[in-house]
Amino acid sequence: MHHLGRPGVRFWCRVRTGASMPAIPSEHTGARVARLRSLHHLTQTGLAQRAHISTSLVSKVEQGKAPASPAFIGAVARAMGLSTADITGQPYIEELRADQIDSLIQPIREALDIYDLGADPEIQPRGQLALDAAADQLCATVRETNIKSAAAELPGLIHEATTAAYLAPSDAMWRTLASLYRTAYDIATKLGYGDLATLALDRLDWAAGRASNAVLGSLRQYLRGLAYLRAAQYDTGKRLIGMGLRTIEQSEFGLLRDVVTGQLHLGAAILAARDQCEDDVTGHLGEAQRIAERTGPVEQTLWVSFGPSNVALHRVAALAEMDQYAEAVQAARGVDLSTLPPSRVGHHHADVARAEMWSGRPDDAYASLRRARMVAPQQTRYSPVVRQTMEDLTSHYRSIPDSFSNFAHWIGM
């Protein structure tokens, strides 16, 4: 592990006369691990033994001398019987409240709850083509990371599409409703509401079953696999991806099958990387690369963007997950981002920032975080990876630039 600057420094300095800096939270991720460990009556050694990691790593993370990587967070969460959100502090309620987004969550929950109530007599829905176009536009809004706008519009569309599906059921109408459930999953995931994301996936499965579409079913297994990745339940995630790969074999040959198959392999690669299975990472990335060479760049097919650039981004992410930070930074050079949606580009910049920080390039890391904000501001504001990287960077700067302080304040630090 690399550590830059003064060990364990967790405060802001005054860098100009009269320019005071906002205080960093008293409880950074490492401190939160220490507090939860104490509540569970565990020593650092006891936690390390349960989590199958070294005592020195636990100690360094708690002091801010080593990164609280997603793999570390997952390991200690499992060891203490907690969710990863308990460790990261998600969702970030104060920031969501300040942005007036927290009040948009309950209407989404309510919209997901009316799936089996039949048609609403007070709703006169538009036709399938109009609703499909509206669902596609909402998906694009999320990809542009305008999360607040999408969250406000989503509940009404789900109510309307649910009624339309019951009044005139068809495979196409159920697919439109499934698209809206996918958007609900995306919003919930980006804002840190894991339980809501799980509920949205259940509804997606319900709609996919009515659409009799094997590709939709496989896509749902991919998304479930990612949910178990975030929950640090890698074996279950791998099983789900495997089920998705078997299910997709039942669909017709063509672009849709190729895109979802390739995406399943990318999901499997990240799960394998988090689980430190490098051979599996190489195999899944290689298969995804072969498919991408056949399909070329494919945008927004069944709500998925796939192609050579997306494979390259996943290669960077996989290297970072395996703590191969210098290699991740090298792999990120020259990646073509032009064909990818802002949501994926912003996530990539956050991955690169983490790798740059822990390969001894903190100034580059901060520059990558600024790029993430420029491309995908709302997504970046609520990203636990961004927050963790900012926490790590505070240990480097002896005097903190104004822009860094403003960025930290913007994300709630």
N, C-alpha and C positions, 0 to 999 in steps of 0.2 A: 504494500500500500504506500501511496505517496502522501506526505503531509507538507503543506506549505505554510510559511509564516510562523507565528507563535502558537505553540500547542494550546488548544483549549480556549483561545480567546473568543469570547462571546459578548462583545459589547461594541457600541459605535463610538468613534472618536469625533472630536470637534476639529474640522479641517480648515475652517476659516473663522476669523473673528466674527462673532455674532451669528454664526450659522450652526445652530444646534441640530443634531441628527435624531430622528425617532429611535427609540430604544428597540433593540431586537427582542423578541419574545423571551421571557425568562425560561420558557420550556421549549427548547429545540427538540428535534427528533430523538437525539441521544439521551437528553434529559428525561424525555417522556418514557423511553425504554427503561431507564433507571428507576423512575417512579413506579411504573407498572410492575417491574421486577420486584421491588420492595413490597408492593401490595400483595404479591403472590408469595411472599416469604422465601424468595430465591436469592442466593448469592450469585455473583457473576459466574462462578464456576458451575453452580447448579443450573443456571439458565443455559450456559454453553453446552453442558452435557445433554440437556433435553433437546436443544436446537441442533446438535451435531455440528457445532462450530467451535472455534478456539476461544478460551477465556480471554486471551489478549485482544481478540477482535471485539468482544463485548465491551471490554474496558476502553479500548480506543474509540469506539463509536460513542459510548456514553460521554466521553470527554471531548468529542468533536475532532478527534485525531484521525479518524478513518470514516469513509462514507457509509451512511446507512443506506446501502444499495437495496433495490427491490428484493433481491434474494435474501439479504440479511433481515429485512423487515418481515418477509414471509416466514423465515425460519423462527424468529423469536415470537411472532404472532401465533404460529402453530404450537410452539412450546408452552405458551401460557394460555392456550385455549381462547385466543382473542381473534378478532378480525383484523385485517391489515389496516382498515380505516381507524381502528383504535390507536394504532401506532402513528399513522400519518396525520391524524387529526381531522380527516375529512368527515362530512362536507364542511367547507369553511363558511359557517353560518353568518358570521358578521359581515364578510365581504359580499355574500349573496344578498343579505338584507340591505346593505348599502347600495347595491346595484338593482334593488327591487326585483330580484329573481326568486327569492325564497318563497314568495307568495304564489308563484306560478307552478310550484310542484304539486300542491294538493289538487288542483284541477286536472292535472295529468293522471294522478292516481284515480280520481273519480271516473275519468274517461276510460281507463283500462278496466274498471270494475263493471261496466255495463255491457260487456261483451256477450252475455248470454240472456239478455233481457228482450231480445227481438227488436222490432222496429219501433222507434219513438214516434208516436202519432203527431207530435208537435213539430216534427222536422220534415221538410219537403226537400229531399236531397237532389243535387244535380246528377246528371248522367255519369256513367262510368268513365268516359273519356275525360270529362272536365275534372272529376275527382282524381283521376290518375295523374293528370297534369299538375294539379295542386299538390299532390303527394310528392311528385318528383321535384317540384319547386321547393318544397319544405326540406327535402333531403339536401338539395343544393344549398339552401340557407345554412344548414348545419355544417356542411363541408366548407362553407365560407366563414365558419365559426361565429356567425351571428346567432348565438345560442339564445339570447333573451327573446329575440323576435320569433324564433322557431318555437320556443317553449310557450309563448303567448298564443300562437296560432294553432298549435297542435291539438289541444283538447276538443275544440269545435270541429275540426276536421275528422277526428276519430268518431265523434258522435254522429256526424253526417254520413261518414263512410260505413259505419256499423248499420245504420238504418238502411242505407242503400243496398248493402249486402243481403240483408234479410228480405227486402222488398223484391229485389231482382237478383237472386244468387247466381253467380257464374264464377268460373275459375279466375277470370280477369278481375272481378270485383273483390274476390277474396285476396288476390295478390296485392291489390291497391291497399286494402286494409292491413295486410302484412307489412307493406312498406311503411305505413304510419307507425306500426308497432316497432319496426326497426328504428325509426327516427326517435321514438320514445326511449328506446334502449340507448341510442347514441347520446341523447341529452342527459339522461340519468347518469351515464358513465362519466361524461365530461364534468358534471357537477359534483360527482362523488357520492351519489345515492345508489349504493349497491343493491339494496333491497328492491328499489323501483326498477332497476335494470333487470333483475331476475324476473320480476313480474311481467315486464315487457316481453322478455324472451318466452315466457309461458304463453302469452297471448299470440306471439308470432308463431309458435308451434301450433296453436289452435287454428289460426287462419291458414297456415300452410297445409294442414291436414284437409281442410275443406277445399283448398285449391288443387289437391291431388298432384303436388309438384315435388318430385324428388330433389330437384336443385334447391328449392326453398328449404326443404328439410335439412339438407347438407349444410346450407348457409347458417341455419339456426344452430347446428352442432358446432360450427366454427365459432360463432359468437359465444356459445356456452363455454367452449374451451378457453376463450379469452377471459371470461368471467372467472373461471377456476384458476387461470394464471394469476389474476389480480388477487385472488383469495389464497394464493400460495399452495393450492392443492394440485400439484403438477401431474400426478399419476391419473387423477380423474380427468384433468384437462386433456391428457394424451389419449385416454380411452375415448373421449368424446370426439376428438379429431379423427381418430381411427374409424369410429362409427360413421362420421361424415364422409370419409373417403370411401367406405363400403357402400353407403347410401347413394353417393353420386354415380356409382357404376350402374345404377338402375336407370339413369336418365339417358336421353338421346345424345349421340355425339354432336358436338358443335361448340360454338363460342361460349355459351353459358356454362356448359360443363367444364370446359377448359379453364375459364376464369375462376370458378368456385373451387375446382380442384387445385389450381395454383395457389389460391388464397389459403386453402386448408393446409397445404405444405408450408406456407409461410408461418401460419399460426403454430404448426407443429415445431418449426425451427426455433421459434422464440420460447416455446415451452421447454424444449430440449436444452436451449441455452441457459435458461433460468435454473434448470436442473443439472447443469454442468455436464451434459452429455454431448461432447463436441463432435463425435462421429455421427450422431443422429442429426445434429445441426447441419453438417456438411451434406449429408444425404438429402435432407428435405430442401435445403437451399438449391442444391443441384437440380432436383426434380422441378422445382418452381422456375428455375432459370430456363430449363429446356422448354417448359410450357410457354414462358414469356417470349422466348425467341420465336415461337410459332404464332402467338397471338399478336405480338407487338403491343403498343400502348392501347389500353382499353379503358375508357372513362365511363363511370356511372352505369355499368351494366349490372343490373340487379343490385344497385346501391353499392357496388364495389368498384374501386379503381385498381387495375392490375396491369402489369407490364414489366419490362426490364428495369425501369427506374424504381418501381416499388420493391422489386427483389433486391436491388442495391441498397435501398434504405433499410430493409430488414436485415441485410448482412451487417450493416453498421450497428443496428440495435442488438443483434445477436452477439457480436463481439463485445459490446459494452456490458451485456448481461453476464458474460463470462469473465468480466473484469480485465479483458484485454483492451485496455483503454487506448494505448498508443496505436494499436492496430485498427481500432475503430476510427480514430481520427484520420489515419492514413486512408482507410477505405472510403471515408466521406468525401475525400477530395475528388472533384470532377464529376460527382453524381449529378445527373440531369434532373432538375426539379420542375422543369417547365410543364410537364404533362400531368403533374400531381395536384390535387386540391389543396387549398390553404391549410385545412385541418391536418393533413398528413405532413406537409412541409413544416408546419409549426412544431409538430411532435418530433420530427427529425432534428430540428435545430436544438430542441431540449435534450435529446439523446446525445447529440454531439457536444453540447455544453458540459454535460456530466463527464463525458470521456476526456474532454480537454482539461477540465478541472483536475482530474486525478491522473493525468499524464504530464502534469507540471506546466500547464498553460492557462493560468487563471484569467489573464486579460482576454485571451481568445474565447474562453468560456463565457465571460460576461458579454462579449460581443455577440456570441451565438444566442444568448438569452434575449438580447435586444432584437435580434432578427426574428426570433420566435414571437416576440410581442408585436413586432411590425406586421408579420404575416397573419397571425392568429391571436389577437389580443384577448378576447374573452376566454378562449381555451387556455392560454398561457397563464392568465390570472388565477385559474383554479387548478393548475397542474401540480401535483405533489412532487414530481421530478424537478420542476422549476424551483419550488420552495426549498427542496433539499439541497439543490445545487447552490442556491443563494446562501443558505446557512453555511455550507462548506466554504464558500468564497469569503465569508466574513472573517475566517481564521487567517486569511492571507493578507488582507489590506491593513497596513499599519495606520494609514490615514485614508478615510473612505471618500471617494469622489462624490460630488453632489449628485451626479446622475445615478450612481449606484444606490445612494440613499433614497432617491426618489423612486427608483424601481422597486426597492424593498418595501417602501411605504405603500406603493401601488398594489402589491400582492398581499399586503396585510401583515408584513413583518414590522 
